[in-house]
Amino acid sequence: LILAISTDNNNTKAFQELITLSNTNYPAVVSGLSNAIRQAPKVGMFYYIRAAIAESHHKYLAAISDYKKIIYENLYNYSGIYNSIAKCYYALGNYEEALDNIDYALSASKKDKKYYLTKAKILKALKNPTAAIECTNNALDIDANYNDALILKALAQCDLGEYENATALLGEASLNDASNAFAHLQRAWILDKKLSQSKNAQTFYNRVVNLQSNEIKSYKGFAYLFIGDNTNAIAWIQDILSA
């Protein structure tokens, strides 16, 4: 797979297969990439792939080290590297470093909605929801149906106490993607806990319960918990843990 990528940088199938393999045998993939780097230490793509896989496995310090190696040695020129570094620092709770890096990414490319989303997350973490909303608006100017930005904007509005506006945005996100469990769950929670509309909240909790998916991102167990069905909530999480 590494050989396929080294002969064709655009071989997305080989790259995806490598990521899939890392999910079951991370040490083998990292060892293979490290061996490739020893043989070809100036090939930035190898560092980038190793960093991206490390990031996906929450090994953020290792990922940052490889991303910075690419930058310092001018091995690969891509503004997305700074976005990736920003996301890693954000995950580590180092928001100031994260902000510096995402600002650098945006200085190179102001047309990438994902960069604005990353900056919005950082600003929200820095307890600046107004600035976070401004960044989500920039992302939505690029793509009006960008659900991640709609949801994050709603969360920032919650920080400001703008619960009615937040539920409206989450409703829009749900219309864009009816399978988005988080949008339903967050909308239900705001209605229940902040707007004293428990009956309306039940409707959206039940939407989560009725989704076909049982994976962790379906949030079904939490919806069961909020409607008082502890038996199914516990069964849901036990199924996930056993898998």
N, C-alpha and C positions, 0 to 999 in steps of 0.2 A: 504493500500500500504506500509506504514511504517512497519507494522507487517510482511508483506511478505518479505521485505528486511532484517529485523532483524533476520528472521529464515533462510534466504538464501542470503548471501552477493553477490552471482552471479546471482541474479534474475534481469537481465537487463531489462526485460519487465516491472516489477514493478517500477524500477528506471525511465525508460523512461515515464511511465504513470504519475509519480509524477512530472516530469519536465513539461510535457504537461499541467497538472492541474495547475502548478504554473504560466503558461502563461495567464490563465484566472482568477486565484484566488491566487495570490502570498501570501497575508496575511494569508490565511487559511493554506497553505502548510507550511509556516514558523512557524505558531502557533503550528501545529501538530508536527513538528520536534522539536520545543523547548520543548513541553510537553514530548516528548519521551526522550529528553536529561535530563530533570529534573528527570525522572523516572530511567534512566540508564546513569548517568553522565560520565561513563568510556567507553562508546561505541563510538569509534572513527568514525565509519562509519556514525553515525547520524550527527556529526559535519561536516564531509566531504561532505555529501549530502547537508546540509544546506548552506555550503560555496559555493559549486558548483552552486547551484540554485541562491544564492545571486550574485555570479559573473556573471551569465548569464543575470541577470537583472540589471547589471551595478552598483550594490551596493558593490563597491570594498573594502571599509573600513570594512564592516561587514564580507565580505568573508575572508579578511586577518586575522581578529581577530580569526575566527574559524580555519583557516588553522594553525595559530600559536599555538592555544590551543592544537591541535593535536600533534604538534612537541614538545612543552614544556612539555606536560604530557605523552609523549611516548605512545599515544593511537593507533597509526597506522603508520607503517613504509613504506613509498612510496615516491620515489624521485620525482614523478609527483607533489607532493604537492608544492615543491619548484618552479617548473615550473609555477604552478598556481599562486603562490604568485608573481612571477616575472611578469606574465601577468597583474596582478592587479596593481602592482606598475607602470608598463609601461603605463597602461590606465590612471593612475593618473598623469603621467608626472614625476614620481620620478625614473629617469632612473638609478641612481647610486645604489639605493636599488634593483631595478629590476635586474641589472647586477650581484650583489652579490648573489642573489638567484638563478639565472639561472646558474651561475658558480658552485654553490653547487649541483644543479641537475645534471649537466654534469659530475661533479666529481664522482657521484654515478652511472651514466649510460651514456656512450659515444656512445651508439648505437641507440639512439632515435632521429629520424630526426626532430621531433617537438621541441625538446629542442634547437637544432641548429637554427631552424627558429625563435624561440623566441629571442635567443641571437642576431641573425642578425637584427631583428626589433629594438632591443634596441640600438645596435651599430649604425644603420642608424640614429636613433633619436639623438644619441650623435654626429652626424656629422662625423662619421668614416666609410664612405662607403667601403673603401678598406678592413677593418676588417669584415664588414658585408658580403661582397662578399665571403671572406674566409669561413665564417660560412655557407653560402648557399651552397658552394662547399662541405663542410662536409656533409650536409644534402643530397645533390645530389649523393655523394659517396655511401650513404646508399640506396637511391632510385633515380635512374637517371630520372624518370618520375614524380618526386614530383613537381607538378605544383605551389604550393605555394612558393617553394624555387626558381623555375625558374622566377616567376613574381617578387619576392622580389629582386633577383639578378639583373634583368633588371632595377628595380627602382634605385638600388644602382649605377648601371652603368650610369644611367641618371645623378645622382649627380656628377659623374666624367666627364660628357660630352661625354660618349661613346655611342652615340645614335644609330649608326649602329648595334653595338653588342646588344644593348637593344632590338631593333626591331626584330633581329634574334631570341633572346630568347623568346620574346612574341609570335613570330610565332610558335616556338616549343611548347609553352604552348597551343596555339590554336589548333595545330594538336592533342595534347593529349586529349583536351576537347573542341570541337567546340562550346559548349554552354557557355563557360567562357566569359561572357560579358566584364569583366574588362580587360582581356588580349586584346580583340579586341579594346576596347575603348582607352586603354593606347597606343597601337601600332598606332592607327589612330592619336592620339594627337601628338605623337613624329614625325610622318611623316609630319603632317600638320604644327606644330609650330616650330620644330627644324631642320627638313631636307628639308623644302620647297617643299614637295611632296603632294600638296593638292589633286591632282587627285587620287593618290594611297590611301590617307587617306579616301576619300569618300567611297571606297570599304569596309573598315573596319567599318566605322560608319554605313553603311547600313547593315552589318552583325549583328550589335547590334540591329538595328531597326527591323530586320527580325526574331529575336529570338522569340520563342513561349511564353516564360514567360513574365508576366507583373509585377512581384513583384519588390520591390525596388532594389534588387541586379541585376536586368536585365539592369539597367542604361539607359533604353530606352530614357527617357526624355532628358538626357544629349546628347545622340547621335542625337536626333531630333534637339536639340538646336544648335549643331555644324554644322549640314547640313542646318540650316536656317529655319527649320519647327517649328516655335514657337507655332503654333496652336496645333499640336499633342504633343509637349513637355508639354504644360500647361494641356492638357486633361489627359495625362499620370499621372502627379503628382496629379491632382484633384481626379482621380480614386483611387489612393493609399490613399490619405488623407481621402476620404469619407469612405474607408474600415477600 
